[in-house]
């Protein structure tokens, strides 16, 4: 059974930075394309960043140039470095495979960007 645990969210002022972490159990990152998703109130869940098995990355236009996804040196970890945060980045952030495993969504981590 896959378990995904996200952490690192918080309250930050516009222009600030956060680093989100994702740890997986029951699944091997190395054989999968992985993604960071976010869900804001009233919106559909959005894929914001992906990293492939060979570490190629891709980003939604809304975060390109500000967010960076990477795999950790520790097996089954992944990060999302978020710089230049904007109020519209406020959401619950999740990690999952890309495309996602429907039954594997974790609790997510709340990111709030506000002055």
C-alpha positions in Angstrom: 0.0 0.0 0.0 1.3 3.4 -1.0 1.6 6.1 1.7 2.6 9.6 0.8 3.4 12.2 3.5 3.9 15.9 2.7 5.4 18.5 5.1 6.9 21.9 5.1 3.9 24.1 4.5 3.1 27.2 6.5 2.2 30.9 6.5 4.6 33.1 4.5 4.5 36.6 3.3 4.3 37.4 -0.5 7.7 37.1 -2.0 8.8 34.5 0.6 10.0 31.0 0.2 9.1 27.5 1.5 10.5 24.1 0.9 8.0 21.2 0.8 9.0 17.6 1.4 7.4 14.4 0.3 8.2 10.9 1.7 6.7 7.8 0.2 6.5 4.3 1.6 5.3 1.2 -0.3 6.4 2.8 -3.6 9.7 3.4 -5.3 10.1 6.9 -6.7 12.9 5.7 -8.9 10.6 3.8 -11.2 7.9 6.5 -11.5 7.3 10.0 -12.7 6.3 12.0 -9.7 4.4 15.2 -9.3 3.4 18.0 -6.9 -0.2 19.0 -7.0 -2.2 21.7 -5.3 -5.8 22.3 -4.4 -7.2 25.7 -3.6 -10.7 26.3 -2.4 -13.2 26.4 -5.3 -10.6 25.0 -7.7 -9.8 21.6 -9.2 -6.6 19.9 -8.1 -3.8 21.3 -10.3 -0.5 19.6 -11.3 2.2 22.2 -10.7 5.4 20.3 -11.2 6.6 16.9 -12.4 9.9 15.1 -12.3 10.5 12.1 -14.4 12.5 8.9 -13.7 15.5 10.5 -15.4 15.1 13.8 -13.5 13.6 15.8 -16.3 11.3 18.5 -14.9 8.2 20.3 -16.1 6.2 23.1 -14.5 2.8 24.7 -14.8 3.1 28.2 -16.4 1.8 29.7 -13.2 4.9 28.6 -11.2 7.6 28.4 -13.9 10.7 30.2 -12.8 9.7 30.2 -9.2 9.3 26.6 -8.2 11.9 23.8 -8.4 11.1 20.1 -8.0 13.9 17.7 -7.1 14.4 14.2 -5.7 16.2 13.8 -2.4 19.4 11.8 -1.8 17.4 9.7 0.6 15.4 7.2 -1.3 11.7 7.9 -1.8 11.9 11.6 -1.0 11.0 14.6 -3.1 11.1 18.3 -2.6 9.4 21.4 -4.0 11.4 24.6 -3.5 9.0 27.5 -3.8 10.4 31.0 -4.2 8.7 34.3 -4.9 5.4 33.1 -3.4 2.2 34.9 -4.4 -1.2 34.9 -2.7 -2.5 32.8 -5.5 -0.2 30.1 -4.5 -2.2 29.5 -1.4 -3.5 25.9 -1.4 -3.0 22.5 0.0 0.0 20.9 -1.7 0.2 17.1 -2.4 2.7 14.8 -3.9 1.7 11.7 -5.9 2.8 9.8 -9.0 2.2 11.5 -12.3 -0.4 10.5 -13.3 -1.7 10.1 -9.8 -2.6 6.9 -7.9 -6.1 7.7 -6.9 -6.2 6.0 -3.6 -2.8 7.3 -2.5 -3.5 10.9 -1.8 -2.0 12.0 1.5 -3.2 14.7 3.9 -1.2 17.4 2.0 0.5 20.4 3.5 -1.1 23.8 3.7 0.6 26.8 2.1 -0.8 30.2 2.9 0.7 33.3 1.3 -0.6 36.4 3.0 0.7 39.7 4.4 
